[in-house]
């Protein structure tokens, strides 16, 4: 039987993550990705889902989400 240890996370890092502090490592990036996908979807919806702007929507959504996270002190 192998003894697997959870990665050590400083108190400052746990505090900075707020309510998600108990989440498994990597969840932050999954949450970020999901937030970007959702924001990109809403941008496309506002355009009536006209094709040809998918990358533009994604990059704008990525910037929006990253700015929001930086404002919360959760820069990736």
C-alpha positions in Angstrom: 0.0 0.0 0.0 1.4 3.4 -1.0 1.1 6.3 1.3 0.1 9.4 -0.8 0.5 12.8 0.7 -1.4 15.9 -0.3 0.7 18.8 -1.5 1.5 21.3 1.2 -0.2 24.7 0.7 0.8 27.7 2.8 -1.8 29.4 5.0 -1.4 32.6 2.8 -2.3 30.6 -0.3 -5.3 29.0 1.3 -6.5 32.4 2.5 -6.0 34.0 -0.9 -8.1 31.3 -2.5 -11.0 32.0 -0.2 -13.9 29.6 -0.2 -12.2 27.3 -2.6 -9.3 26.7 -0.3 -10.4 23.1 0.5 -10.5 22.2 -3.2 -8.1 19.8 -4.8 -5.1 21.2 -6.6 -5.9 22.0 -10.2 -9.5 22.9 -9.5 -8.6 26.6 -9.8 -7.5 26.2 -13.4 -10.6 24.1 -14.2 -12.8 26.8 -12.7 -11.0 29.5 -14.7 -11.4 27.5 -17.9 -15.1 27.0 -17.2 -15.6 30.7 -16.4 -13.9 31.6 -19.7 -16.0 29.1 -21.7 -19.2 30.5 -20.1 -18.2 34.2 -20.8 -17.3 33.3 -24.4 -20.7 31.6 -24.9 -22.5 34.7 -23.7 -20.4 36.9 -26.0 -21.4 34.6 -28.9 -25.0 34.7 -27.8 -25.0 38.5 -27.9 -23.8 38.3 -31.5 -26.5 35.8 -32.4 -23.9 33.0 -32.7 -22.7 34.3 -36.0 -19.7 32.1 -37.0 -16.1 33.3 -37.5 -15.7 35.1 -34.1 -15.0 32.1 -31.9 -11.3 33.0 -31.2 -12.2 36.6 -30.6 -14.9 35.7 -28.2 -12.6 33.3 -26.3 -9.7 35.8 -26.0 -12.0 38.6 -24.9 -13.6 36.3 -22.3 -10.2 35.1 -21.1 -9.2 38.7 -20.6 -12.4 39.5 -18.7 -12.1 36.5 -16.4 -8.4 37.1 -15.7 -9.1 40.8 -14.9 -11.9 39.7 -12.5 -9.6 37.1 -10.8 -6.8 39.6 -10.4 -9.2 42.0 -8.8 -10.0 39.2 -6.3 -6.3 38.6 -5.7 -6.4 35.3 -7.4 -4.0 35.8 -10.3 -3.1 32.5 -11.8 
